[in-house]
Amino acid sequence: MRYKLYYWPGVQGRGEYVRLAFEEAGVSYDEVAVRRGTGPIMKFMKSRTIAHPPFAPPYLKVGALIIGQTANILHYVGARFGLAPKEEGGRLWAHQLQLTITDFIKEAHDTHHPISGNLYFEEQKAAAIRRTADFKKSRAPKFLGYFERVIAQNPARSGLTIGRRVTYPDLSLFQVVEGMRYAFPKAMARLEKKLPLTVALHDRIAKRPRIAAYLASDRRPPFHNHDIFRRYPALDR
Ligand SMILES: N[C@@H](CCC(=O)N[C@@H](CS)C(=O)NCC(=O)O)C(=O)O
């Protein structure tokens, strides 16, 4: 198989944004850690010999290329799979949106790990409660409101983020809505009242035949609390 995806098995995480692009494009990919365990992931990260060692998964190996950083991987596959605009300005716009989604994902992660990823949630629960209150009141509405505006201001008026055809930021925005609904069901139900275009985009992506088939398959990992989007009752009061 030409594309080898290195990501933690059984976890949606940041790997999911890459999986969705492959699934929508109908391009097969080898989930190396699902097949062989996490050893190969560690091997690349610890390598002292390869020229471009990735810092953290996900990363993609295509022939001699090893591409790290979720947004960078999507920049690469998006252009090849017809999931990005063809012209440079459009490709940069897609990349810019994906980098903003990257920022959002980090903030969503930091709701449950505001002090350090090396500490258990219970060791930073008080800080997590404060951080999450701010996230729900200020940061999530600011980011999600921004994407709502991006859809509204798309000159094509297609209900998508860019142009008339589905691009990888649309798939990633779908995953952001999925994650927010899982982690913060109460807060997200309130937020969604001001996000009609984002919700419509989510529903449209969910119905795309290849995405619908993927979501129903055992390739789609379930949500759980070893992931970026976690459901802690203490954080969604
Ligand atoms: N900015 C990177 C972040 C990569 C990242 O943080 N990966 C996580 C898994 S989702 C990880 O394993 N991190 C290990 C670490 O930060 O030490 C991206 O968007 O791909």
The ligand as an SDF file (V2000), in Angstrom:
LIG
                    3D

 20 19  0  0  0  0  0  0  0  0999 V2000
    0.7330   19.9890   16.0880 N   0  0  0  0  0  0  0  0  0  0  0  0
    0.7640   18.5640   15.9700 C   0  0  0  0  0  0  0  0  0  0  0  0
    0.5310   17.9520   17.3310 C   0  0  0  0  0  0  0  0  0  0  0  0
    0.8550   16.4860   17.3600 C   0  0  0  0  0  0  0  0  0  0  0  0
    0.5080   15.8730   18.7100 C   0  0  0  0  0  0  0  0  0  0  0  0
    0.4490   16.5600   19.7450 O   0  0  0  0  0  0  0  0  0  0  0  0
    0.2660   14.5590   18.7070 N   0  0  0  0  0  0  0  0  0  0  0  0
   -0.1270   13.8660   19.9390 C   0  0  0  0  0  0  0  0  0  0  0  0
   -1.1430   12.8110   19.6420 C   0  0  0  0  0  0  0  0  0  0  0  0
   -2.6580   13.5510   19.0540 S   0  0  0  0  0  0  0  0  0  0  0  0
    1.0590   13.2260   20.5780 C   0  0  0  0  0  0  0  0  0  0  0  0
    1.2520   12.0260   20.5090 O   0  0  0  0  0  0  0  0  0  0  0  0
    1.8820   14.0500   21.2230 N   0  0  0  0  0  0  0  0  0  0  0  0
    3.0380   13.6140   21.9700 C   0  0  0  0  0  0  0  0  0  0  0  0
    3.6740   14.7860   22.6930 C   0  0  0  0  0  0  0  0  0  0  0  0
    3.2460   15.9270   22.5070 O   0  0  0  0  0  0  0  0  0  0  0  0
    4.6020   14.5280   23.4360 O   0  0  0  0  0  0  0  0  0  0  0  0
   -0.2760   18.1080   14.9320 C   0  0  0  0  0  0  0  0  0  0  0  0
   -1.2270   18.8620   14.6810 O   0  0  0  0  0  0  0  0  0  0  0  0
   -0.1410   17.0260   14.3440 O   0  0  0  0  0  0  0  0  0  0  0  0
  1  2  1  0
  2  3  1  0
  2 18  1  0
  3  4  1  0
  4  5  1  0
  5  6  2  0
  5  7  1  0
  7  8  1  0
  8  9  1  0
  8 11  1  0
  9 10  1  0
 11 12  2  0
 11 13  1  0
 13 14  1  0
 14 15  1  0
 15 16  2  0
 15 17  1  0
 18 19  2  0
 18 20  1  0
M  END
$$$$
